[in-house]
Amino acid sequence: MSLRDDYAGPFDPDLDLHDFSRQTLADLGREYLLNGHLQDRVALPLVAKHLGGEAYVGVSIAEWMSASPVYSKRMQRALGFEGRDVGTVFKNIQLEIGAPQQFMDFQFRLDAPDYGEFWLPFCGALADVEPYGDDRVKLMCHDIEDPTFDATAAATHPGMKMRPLHRPPRSPAGRYPACRWKVFIDEHEEPAAPHPNLERVAASQIARLEIPPPPPSREPGGWDDYAGPFEPGLQLEDFSHRALQVIAREVALQSHLLARSFMLCIAEREGDAMASELGAAQWTGIAALTAERLRACLRIEGDDADAIAKLFQVHPCFRPRAYVDLRVERVDEAVRIAIHDCPALREGDAYSWFATLDAAPHPALDAIAGRVNPRARCRPVAAGDAALAWEIVIDPDAEPLPDPAELGLARISRGAGFVFERRRNLRD
């Protein structure tokens, strides 16, 4: 069977990532990276509304410090580039949700194993906050970035630091590039202290998940890993068909780790009930926005049940499958989605999106279906041999559901309408 360049045509219940072409996997990988980045655009305004400005900063710092060291080491192992030098950290930045390619347009210069610099000709995060004034810019570019950047660096080498050469607020106005940082190793520097929540996040099912290797590449070309030299201009097109599947799965996992860290931070401040409320809202907003973007990316057309089924199949919120055993099928005029016993349902606490699921409709599920047809309704059905199951039906007589309020928060970001480029051809 030939590889797919999109998901036009009929729904295929057996489709998986390995059925897409290398170029489409590269396109999809960028969407997965942006999905993980923008979930905070939903969550943090809700934190500010419910808990105040101090919590906005505190939660931002704690969630990234507790998640990024875990997923950084995972990506190093998955792509074979474990190390203790600056180039290793630069490779991590190129493949993480904190810096989705192009939207956070990191450029790099690696001078030596213990020194390098990066700068951003365009920073989507800055574009989102700069209209709100210098105080908001300082919160992000100083108060939040200082501890979180060092936490990411320290995951590779305890003596590694990131320090600004210049950064916003921009002076003079419109300064280009927006910021420039140096990254260096100094054995005499005081190591960055790990966040107290790091150990709790690292002990979770999602952090310790072992993902079976994907099947061999079905298309020639590209790197199977990133064990070679650091490539300053890396694009996802540099990787092989097999490696792009590995990246997509690890990036989706990064999103779950960040959500877990976020919910844990909220629970420590306000209890499990508030963590579940804000976690479910975060999931609803990002699930809806990414569903919209995936429709365009994969040319998923129409307003029927087939289009709904396709979106659930490819959505990163339900990946990797080793964590979320989601199965999607067409039953008569409906879509049946079921989650079977899997690590996502066995975390044993309230700090994951899947802990907000039960045998009832869920706004995140309705939000995905609603991006195809606002008359789609999700309702629980007998699970059979699954743990949870729902049926999604399009009712032509139903009132269209309004867009969820959380989607409105996600759309405030320029990332909602950001258009990725194919900056170069696939690597041979």
C-alpha positions as a printed NumPy array, in Angstrom:
array([[  0.   ,   0.   ,   0.   ],
       [  1.348,   3.452,  -0.908],
       [  2.013,   5.983,   1.821],
       [ -0.442,   8.799,   2.416],
       [  0.349,  12.455,   1.793],
       [ -2.823,  13.439,   3.653],
       [ -5.969,  11.882,   5.137],
       [ -8.389,  12.716,   2.349],
       [-10.674,   9.92 ,   1.21 ],
       [-12.412,   7.281,   3.333],
       [-11.793,   6.562,   7.004],
       [ -9.393,   3.651,   7.607],
       [ -9.868,   2.024,  11.038],
       [ -6.36 ,   0.496,  10.867],
       [ -4.491,   3.678,   9.979],
       [ -1.468,   4.632,  12.099],
       [  1.445,   7.044,  11.863],
       [  3.521,   4.638,   9.758],
       [  0.942,   4.962,   6.96 ],
       [  1.908,   8.59 ,   6.286],
       [  4.763,   9.703,   4.041],
       [  7.941,  11.23 ,   5.434],
       [  6.917,  14.726,   4.397],
       [  3.508,  14.368,   5.978],
       [  5.055,  13.022,   9.176],
       [  7.328,  16.082,   9.251],
       [  4.304,  18.354,   8.817],
       [  2.44 ,  16.428,  11.493],
       [  5.428,  16.597,  13.845],
       [  5.387,  20.398,  13.712],
       [  1.691,  20.363,  14.561],
       [  2.324,  18.072,  17.53 ],
       [  5.063,  20.396,  18.785],
       [  2.774,  23.41 ,  18.525],
       [ -0.034,  21.509,  20.257],
       [  2.153,  20.956,  23.318],
       [  3.331,  24.556,  23.335],
       [ -0.11 ,  26.132,  23.074],
       [ -1.774,  24.111,  25.838],
       [ -0.383,  26.68 ,  28.266],
       [ -2.135,  29.446,  26.31 ],
       [ -5.367,  27.893,  27.548],
       [ -4.259,  26.967,  31.061],
       [ -2.383,  30.024,  32.287],
       [ -5.124,  32.628,  31.7  ],
       [ -7.411,  30.344,  33.709],
       [ -4.816,  30.265,  36.499],
       [ -4.653,  34.058,  36.511],
       [ -8.453,  34.319,  36.58 ],
       [ -9.013,  31.802,  39.375],
       [ -5.819,  32.089,  41.424],
       [ -4.246,  35.46 ,  40.627],
       [ -1.077,  36.841,  39.068],
       [  1.361,  35.375,  41.572],
       [  0.035,  31.896,  40.83 ],
       [  0.375,  32.57 ,  37.087],
       [  4.134,  33.021,  37.478],
       [  4.61 ,  30.325,  40.112],
       [  2.716,  27.666,  38.191],
       [  4.487,  28.563,  34.938],
       [  7.882,  28.07 ,  36.536],
       [  7.01 ,  24.937,  38.479],
       [  5.303,  23.072,  35.623],
       [  8.173,  23.526,  33.153],
       [ 10.899,  22.876,  35.731],
       [  9.156,  19.637,  36.703],
       [  8.472,  18.352,  33.187],
       [ 11.219,  19.51 ,  30.812],
       [ 14.135,  17.657,  32.504],
       [ 12.134,  14.416,  32.24 ],
       [ 11.17 ,  14.711,  28.597],
       [ 14.576,  16.097,  27.606],
       [ 16.295,  12.928,  28.787],
       [ 13.62 ,  10.788,  27.121],
       [ 14.205,  12.435,  23.734],
       [ 17.959,  12.019,  24.129],
       [ 17.53 ,   8.279,  24.682],
       [ 14.925,   7.895,  21.932],
       [ 17.158,   9.482,  19.272],
       [ 20.535,   8.369,  20.595],
       [ 22.147,  11.69 ,  21.483],
       [ 22.73 ,  11.443,  25.214],
       [ 25.605,  13.641,  26.307],
       [ 26.793,  16.328,  28.701],
       [ 27.733,  19.144,  26.325],
       [ 26.056,  22.264,  24.958],
       [ 25.321,  20.589,  21.628],
       [ 23.173,  18.02 ,  23.43 ],
       [ 21.02 ,  20.748,  24.967],
       [ 20.722,  22.488,  21.591],
       [ 19.47 ,  19.227,  20.082],
       [ 16.884,  19.007,  22.877],
       [ 15.66 ,  22.537,  22.175],
       [ 15.147,  21.66 ,  18.523],
       [ 12.821,  18.785,  19.469],
       [ 10.733,  20.028,  22.361],
       [  7.329,  21.634,  22.859],
       [  8.858,  24.62 ,  24.643],
       [ 10.41 ,  25.64 ,  21.312],
       [  8.207,  24.449,  18.424],
       [ 10.128,  24.855,  15.195],
       [  9.439,  28.097,  13.296],
       [  6.873,  29.459,  15.797],
       [  9.807,  29.781,  18.222],
       [ 12.445,  30.311,  15.541],
       [ 15.583,  29.321,  17.421],
       [ 18.865,  29.812,  15.565],
       [ 22.115,  28.407,  16.942],
       [ 25.887,  28.79 ,  16.915],
       [ 27.904,  26.072,  18.618],
       [ 31.455,  27.303,  19.252],
       [ 32.771,  24.528,  21.503],
       [ 31.471,  21.603,  23.536],
       [ 31.152,  23.95 ,  26.516],
       [ 29.928,  27.148,  24.81 ],
       [ 27.304,  28.209,  22.297],
       [ 24.696,  30.87 ,  21.599],
       [ 21.113,  30.981,  20.359],
       [ 18.846,  33.778,  19.187],
       [ 15.296,  34.141,  17.902],
       [ 14.58 ,  36.169,  14.747],
       [ 10.896,  35.48 ,  15.482],
       [  9.439,  34.478,  18.837],
       [  5.763,  33.526,  18.797],
       [  5.573,  33.682,  22.58 ],
       [  6.883,  37.262,  22.56 ],
       [  4.455,  38.193,  19.779],
       [  1.641,  36.954,  22.028],
       [  2.598,  38.976,  25.12 ],
       [  4.291,  42.105,  23.729],
       [  0.991,  43.886,  22.95 ],
       [  0.161,  43.747,  26.677],
       [  3.142,  45.845,  27.725],
       [  6.593,  45.575,  29.236],
       [  5.414,  44.157,  32.562],
       [  3.948,  41.092,  30.857],
       [  7.073,  40.726,  28.736],
       [  9.28 ,  40.833,  31.827],
       [  7.176,  38.127,  33.506],
       [  7.838,  35.771,  30.603],
       [ 11.323,  36.726,  29.436],
       [ 12.854,  37.222,  32.893],
       [ 10.852,  35.815,  35.803],
       [  9.761,  32.586,  34.071],
       [ 12.597,  31.922,  31.641],
       [ 15.524,  32.327,  34.065],
       [ 14.731,  29.311,  36.287],
       [ 13.155,  27.16 ,  33.571],
       [ 16.022,  27.575,  31.096],
       [ 18.549,  26.582,  33.754],
       [ 16.454,  23.567,  34.758],
       [ 16.479,  22.316,  31.168],
       [ 20.241,  22.85 ,  30.869],
       [ 20.965,  21.174,  34.212],
       [ 19.191,  18.008,  33.09 ],
       [ 22.147,  17.464,  30.747],
       [ 24.972,  18.913,  32.869],
       [ 24.614,  20.315,  36.406],
       [ 27.113,  23.071,  35.646],
       [ 25.386,  24.274,  32.482],
       [ 23.801,  27.721,  32.469],
       [ 21.833,  29.888,  30.049],
       [ 22.371,  33.649,  30.376],
       [ 20.973,  36.489,  28.24 ],
       [ 23.242,  38.669,  26.134],
       [ 20.142,  40.77 ,  25.527],
       [ 16.427,  40.103,  25.835],
       [ 13.055,  41.861,  25.853],
       [ 11.556,  44.257,  26.694],
       [ 13.137,  45.333,  23.421],
       [ 15.237,  48.465,  23.521],
       [ 15.213,  50.076,  21.09 ],
       [ 11.663,  49.056,  20.154],
       [ 11.598,  46.325,  17.524],
       [ 15.152,  45.208,  18.252],
       [ 16.116,  42.287,  16.014],
       [ 16.686,  39.525,  16.867],
       [ 14.367,  39.731,  19.847],
       [ 16.85 ,  38.059,  22.196],
       [ 20.242,  36.376,  22.267],
       [ 21.498,  33.937,  24.903],
       [ 24.793,  32.259,  25.726],
       [ 24.905,  28.676,  26.982],
       [ 28.026,  27.55 ,  28.794],
       [ 29.409,  25.007,  31.232],
       [ 31.155,  26.255,  34.337],
       [ 32.108,  23.557,  36.798],
       [ 32.421,  26.218,  39.515],
       [ 28.864,  27.519,  39.07 ],
       [ 26.318,  26.494,  41.665],
       [ 24.164,  23.733,  40.102],
       [ 20.522,  24.596,  39.504],
       [ 18.4  ,  22.997,  42.211],
       [ 15.756,  20.6  ,  40.829],
       [ 12.163,  21.509,  41.504],
       [ 10.611,  19.474,  44.345],
       [  7.92 ,  18.179,  41.973],
       [ 10.444,  16.759,  39.51 ],
       [ 10.725,  13.501,  41.421],
       [  6.937,  13.087,  41.512],
       [  6.582,  13.711,  37.791],
       [  9.477,  11.35 ,  37.017],
       [  7.765,   8.576,  38.988],
       [  4.57 ,   8.668,  36.889],
       [  3.495,   6.032,  34.376],
       [  3.902,   8.487,  31.502],
       [  7.454,   9.452,  32.499],
       [  8.589,   5.808,  32.771],
       [  6.701,   4.573,  29.706],
       [  8.613,   2.25 ,  27.415],
       [  7.391,   2.625,  23.849],
       [  8.   ,  -0.293,  21.486],
       [ 10.113,   0.737,  18.486],
       [  8.17 ,   1.581,  15.332],
       [  8.384,  -0.67 ,  12.278],
       [ 11.217,  -0.119,   9.806],
       [ 11.012,   2.884,   7.52 ],
       [  8.633,   2.483,   4.6  ],
       [ 10.322,   5.283,   2.673],
       [ 14.05 ,   5.798,   2.078],
       [ 16.22 ,   8.67 ,   3.269],
       [ 16.92 ,  10.69 ,   6.376],
       [ 18.558,  10.022,   9.73 ],
       [ 17.351,   7.19 ,  11.952],
       [ 18.666,   9.058,  15.002],
       [ 20.446,  12.268,  16.015],
       [ 23.678,  10.657,  17.191],
       [ 25.737,  12.605,  14.656],
       [ 26.966,  16.182,  14.876],
       [ 24.66 ,  18.997,  15.94 ],
       [ 22.903,  20.506,  12.903],
       [ 22.143,  24.218,  13.538],
       [ 19.531,  24.405,  10.777],
       [ 17.747,  21.147,  11.642],
       [ 14.292,  20.598,  10.184],
       [ 12.116,  17.54 ,  10.706],
       [ 12.69 ,  16.727,   7.04 ],
       [ 16.209,  15.635,   8.05 ],
       [ 14.887,  12.504,   9.773],
       [ 13.885,   9.12 ,   8.409],
       [ 10.373,   7.743,   8.196],
       [ 11.029,   5.642,  11.293],
       [ 12.638,   8.463,  13.314],
       [  9.753,  10.821,  12.562],
       [  7.376,   8.32 ,  14.17 ],
       [  9.624,   8.2  ,  17.242],
       [  9.639,  12.001,  17.42 ],
       [  5.86 ,  12.29 ,  17.059],
       [  5.292,   9.811,  19.868],
       [  7.789,  11.456,  22.227],
       [  6.422,  14.933,  21.479],
       [  2.881,  13.78 ,  22.274],
       [  4.252,  12.329,  25.5  ],
       [  5.859,  15.694,  26.336],
       [  2.404,  17.248,  26.2  ],
       [  1.046,  14.757,  28.746],
       [  4.032,  15.319,  31.038],
       [  3.504,  19.071,  30.968],
       [ -0.214,  18.654,  31.68 ],
       [  0.612,  16.354,  34.614],
       [  3.071,  18.849,  36.016],
       [  0.53 ,  21.663,  35.601],
       [ -2.237,  19.776,  37.4  ],
       [  0.112,  18.747,  40.195],
       [  1.08 ,  22.394,  40.749],
       [ -2.576,  23.437,  40.931],
       [ -3.416,  20.617,  43.354],
       [ -0.66 ,  21.697,  45.716],
       [ -2.094,  25.201,  45.814],
       [ -5.841,  24.588,  45.683],
       [ -6.51 ,  20.837,  45.91 ],
       [ -7.425,  18.051,  43.51 ],
       [-10.857,  19.432,  42.613],
       [ -9.392,  22.656,  41.202],
       [ -6.634,  20.694,  39.458],
       [ -9.25 ,  18.54 ,  37.728],
       [-11.338,  21.572,  36.766],
       [ -8.461,  23.49 ,  35.218],
       [ -6.937,  20.359,  33.683],
       [-10.199,  19.492,  31.935],
       [-10.502,  23.072,  30.683],
       [ -6.921,  23.032,  29.399],
       [ -7.577,  19.777,  27.566],
       [-10.802,  21.088,  26.036],
       [ -9.172,  24.199,  24.606],
       [ -6.082,  22.575,  23.137],
       [ -8.008,  19.534,  21.886],
       [-10.318,  21.823,  19.923],
       [ -7.605,  24.067,  18.504],
       [ -5.386,  21.184,  17.412],
       [ -8.35 ,  19.432,  15.827],
       [ -8.923,  22.539,  13.695],
       [ -5.29 ,  22.659,  12.666],
       [ -5.096,  18.928,  11.896],
       [ -8.073,  19.202,   9.564],
       [ -6.115,  21.671,   7.455],
       [ -2.769,  19.873,   7.768],
       [ -4.113,  16.486,   6.668],
       [ -6.897,  17.685,   4.353],
       [ -9.602,  16.053,   6.472],
       [-12.638,  17.357,   4.651],
       [-16.394,  17.205,   5.174],
       [-18.698,  17.428,   8.174],
       [-19.566,  13.753,   8.522],
       [-18.789,  10.89 ,  10.882],
       [-15.78 ,   9.797,   8.843],
       [-14.097,  13.167,   9.398],
       [-14.758,  12.943,  13.145],
       [-13.274,   9.435,  13.305],
       [-10.145,  10.568,  11.458],
       [ -9.51 ,  13.423,  13.878],
       [ -9.665,  11.165,  16.917],
       [ -7.236,   8.76 ,  15.226],
       [ -4.515,  11.316,  14.568],
       [ -4.968,  13.695,  17.519],
       [ -1.833,  13.902,  19.715],
       [ -3.955,  14.029,  22.894],
       [ -4.516,  10.284,  22.41 ],
       [ -0.902,   9.42 ,  21.65 ],
       [  1.376,   7.6  ,  22.054],
       [ -0.789,   4.498,  21.791],
       [  1.466,   2.699,  24.286],
       [  0.077,   5.179,  26.829],
       [ -3.478,   5.713,  25.533],
       [ -5.034,   2.602,  24.018],
       [ -7.647,   4.443,  21.95 ],
       [ -9.598,   2.55 ,  19.305],
       [-11.826,   4.25 ,  16.757],
       [-14.406,   2.603,  14.538],
       [-17.501,   3.391,  12.506],
       [-20.74 ,   1.756,  13.691],
       [-23.671,   2.449,  11.362],
       [-23.963,   6.252,  11.232],
       [-21.967,   6.81 ,  14.406],
       [-18.353,   6.863,  15.546],
       [-17.404,   4.652,  18.47 ],
       [-14.325,   5.581,  20.466],
       [-13.089,   3.358,  23.262],
       [-10.159,   3.471,  25.646],
       [ -8.977,   0.065,  26.782],
       [ -6.963,  -0.659,  29.883],
       [ -3.688,   1.234,  29.518],
       [ -1.143,   3.256,  31.52 ],
       [ -3.136,   6.461,  30.994],
       [ -5.912,   4.973,  33.132],
       [ -3.529,   3.577,  35.747],
       [ -1.714,   6.662,  37.009],
       [ -3.494,   6.297,  40.353],
       [ -3.963,  10.027,  40.973],
       [ -5.882,  13.067,  39.738],
       [ -3.043,  14.652,  37.77 ],
       [ -3.73 ,  13.756,  34.161],
       [ -6.315,  14.622,  31.548],
       [ -7.492,  11.031,  31.565],
       [ -8.26 ,  11.212,  35.275],
       [-11.027,  13.675,  34.323],
       [-12.748,  11.029,  32.173],
       [-15.566,   8.833,  33.365],
       [-18.628,   7.171,  31.856],
       [-20.146,  10.512,  30.868],
       [-19.767,  13.06 ,  28.101],
       [-16.584,  15.107,  28.365],
       [-16.115,  18.621,  26.959],
       [-12.763,  17.727,  25.366],
       [-14.35 ,  14.911,  23.357],
       [-17.245,  17.131,  22.304],
       [-14.754,  19.854,  21.38 ],
       [-12.909,  17.594,  18.93 ],
       [-16.106,  16.308,  17.315],
       [-17.49 ,  19.834,  17.193],
       [-14.637,  21.04 ,  14.993],
       [-16.156,  18.819,  12.3  ],
       [-19.843,  19.315,  12.992],
       [-21.383,  21.407,  15.808],
       [-24.378,  19.044,  15.813],
       [-22.197,  16.099,  16.838],
       [-22.985,  14.727,  20.267],
       [-20.847,  12.423,  22.396],
       [-22.596,  10.036,  24.777],
       [-21.404,   7.113,  26.877],
       [-22.178,   3.569,  25.754],
       [-21.576,   0.115,  27.183],
       [-17.821,  -0.334,  27.252],
       [-17.766,  -4.093,  26.576],
       [-14.154,  -5.219,  26.834],
       [-12.947,  -1.594,  26.986],
       [-12.585,   0.537,  30.101],
       [-14.538,   3.506,  28.706],
       [-16.487,   3.986,  25.506],
       [-18.524,   6.689,  23.817],
       [-20.626,   6.991,  20.692],
       [-20.57 ,  10.158,  18.624],
       [-23.66 ,  10.84 ,  16.559],
       [-24.503,  13.773,  14.31 ],
       [-28.082,  14.82 ,  15.06 ],
       [-29.399,  17.043,  12.239],
       [-32.2  ,  18.292,  14.504],
       [-29.919,  19.305,  17.373],
       [-28.986,  22.9  ,  18.096],
       [-25.367,  23.56 ,  17.083],
       [-23.067,  23.575,  20.074],
       [-21.243,  26.898,  20.541],
       [-17.471,  26.954,  20.451],
       [-16.097,  26.119,  23.9  ],
       [-14.887,  29.165,  25.803],
       [-11.5  ,  27.494,  26.225],
       [-11.042,  27.457,  22.446],
       [-11.394,  31.235,  22.53 ],
       [ -8.428,  31.396,  24.912],
       [ -6.333,  29.235,  22.577],
       [ -7.223,  31.427,  19.602],
       [ -5.801,  34.524,  21.282],
       [ -2.33 ,  33.205,  20.499],
       [ -0.833,  33.868,  17.091],
       [ -0.047,  30.185,  17.109],
       [ -3.702,  29.413,  16.429],
       [ -3.378,  30.641,  12.857],
       [  0.354,  30.151,  12.392],
       [  1.333,  28.732,   8.999],
       [  4.378,  26.476,   8.895],
       [  6.835,  26.516,   6.006],
       [  8.583,  23.635,   4.314],
       [ 12.003,  25.184,   4.526],
       [ 13.831,  22.506,   2.602],
       [ 13.347,  19.203,   0.861],
       [ 13.597,  15.814,   2.486],
       [ 17.144,  14.745,   3.279],
       [ 18.413,  11.812,   1.207]])
